[in-house]
């Protein structure tokens, strides 16, 4: 289960909406081993595409150095889908290389008739996708 603060939830959704019609992407870092997302790190979609996201390689290298320096890890890796439901694509699954991370997808398309976006979280390990519950809390 992913437990995330309302502030982080809102910031992820705002980033997805701001980058629409392109996919947004980013990370929420947390203390290593804690499974607690704390530090919002929006990233640039180097692909600048409505159907694909790609972290800029220099930004990603900088991020991982920063995570090491701060004794953090990527707790949440997020991106948006602009025209499809919030479910990992084959490409998303092939790029999922952090088995301990929560993979959050936000769909900015109303694909389920329940409103302007979906916010869903998954674990992706060895190509297997498992949806998990999301609990939004006021604070930790």
N, C-alpha and C positions, 0 to 999 in steps of 0.2 A: 504494500500500500504506500502511496505517496502522500505525505503530509506536507502541506505548503501554506505559507501565510497568504492572507488576502492581498497584501501589498505585492508580493511576488507574482501571484496569479494575475492580478490586474496589470502588472507591468509586462508580462508575457503577452497577454491578450492585446494590450495597447501597441506593442511592437508589431504583432501580426497585422493589426489593422492599419498601422502607419505605413508598413511596407507594401500593403496590398496595392496593385495586383501582383507584385512579385512576392515570392516566398520569403519570409523572415526566418532568421535562425539565431541561436545563441545558446548560452550555458548559464546555469545557476550553480555556482560553486559552493562548497561547504567544507567544514573541517574533515580531514581525512579520516575515514572509518566511522563517521557520525551518521551518514544517510540523512543529513539535515541540510536542505537547500537554504543558503543565506545570502550569497552575494550575486546579484544580477549582473550578467555580462552579455549585453547584446552584441552580436557580431554582424559584420557586413556579409550579405550574400554575394560572393564574388561572381556567381553565375548571373546575377540580376535577371532571374527568370521566374515566370509565373508557374512553372511546372517542375523546377529543380532547384535545389540549394547546394551551395558548396562554400565551406569556410575558406577564407583566404589563407593560403599556406603560411605566409609571414605572420598574420594575426594569430593563427593557431599555434605556431611555434612560440610566439610571445606569451600567449595565454598559458601554455603548459609550463613554461619557465616560471611565470608568475605563480601558478598553482604550486609548483615545487617550492618556491621561496616562501610561500605563505602556509605550507603544510596543508594544502587543500586538494580536493579532487572534484571532477565534474559530477555533481549529484544529479542534476537534470540537464539533459541535452534536448533543446526544443527547436521545432521549426513549424512552419505553417503550410497548409495546403489551401490553395486559393479557389479551387473549383471542384474538389472532391472531399469526401468525408475525412475525418481525422483518424486515419488508419495507415500504418506503415506500408509504403509501396515496396515492391521488390528491390528497388534501388536503395530505399531507406534501410531495409534489412541488410543489404550487402555492405552498407557503410557503417553499420552499428558495431563499433569495436570497443565499447566500454561496457563489459558485462554487468558491472555494478550500478550502472546509471539507470535512471528513469528516463525513458524517451517520451517526451510530451509532444503531442501534435495538437495544433489549433487549426481548425478549419474556419476560414472566413467566408465560406459558402454555406448557405442554409440548405444543407443536404438532407436534413431529417425533419424539416418543418417545425423545429422547436426553437427557432430563433437565429440570430445572425452569426453565431459561432458555436463550435464544439470544442471542448477542452478534454482531452483524453490522455491517459498515461499507459505506457507499456514497458515491459521488460523484454529485451531482445538478447537472447543468449544462443550462440551457435546456430543462428538462423531461425530459431523458434521464437515466435511472438506470443506474449501472454499479456492480456489487458489486466490492469490493476485498478483498484478503487483509488479515488482521489479525495482526500479530506482537506478542506480549506479551513484554516484556523485564524483567529484574529492576530495571534502572536505565539511565539514559542515560550 
